[in-house]
Amino acid sequence: MSKAADYTNEAQQRLLKVVMLLGEDVITGLAPAQIAKALNVPASYVTRDLDNLKTAGWAVYQEETGRWLLGTKPGALGVNVMSSIDRATRKVEEARNRFSRSN
């Protein structure tokens, strides 16, 4: 029996953790040192991660404070997910109504 492949990538997992951390404080944001400490990783990892998230629109740097905030992409994703659920709900209700009508 073959062993299942492990496709888990440490850097990708860390990016997701950074996003989750940024989501915990969307008003004041977090300093890179806070993120590095929370994830127990070198500051250079966090610098690279935040730059990648900024490029993708998932993080925003605040020049005035030196802190990072959650970008607009995660919020847009949440809105899209809820819209998709609403569309599916409407389709289910249409089907339910179609089958529950008495002829």
C-alpha positions, 0 to 999 in steps of 0.5 A: 500500500502506497503512502499518501503524498503530503503536499503541505507547504510550510510557507503557504501555511504560514501565509494563511496564519498571517492572514488569520492574525491580521483578521484579529485586529482590522482597526490598528493592525499588527507590527511585523515583530508581533506577527513574527513572535506569534508565529515563532518565525524569523522577522525576514519570513514575515517581511517576505510573507507580508510583501506577498500578501500586499501584492495579492491585495490581502494585506495593506501597509500603514506608513504612519504606524508601521503596522499591517492591516488586512486588505480588501480581498478577504472581505470581498471573498466573504461577500462572494461566498455569502452571495453564492450561498444566497443564489444556491438558497434561491435555487433550492427554494425554487425547486422546493416550490416547484415540487410542492405546488398542487396541480 
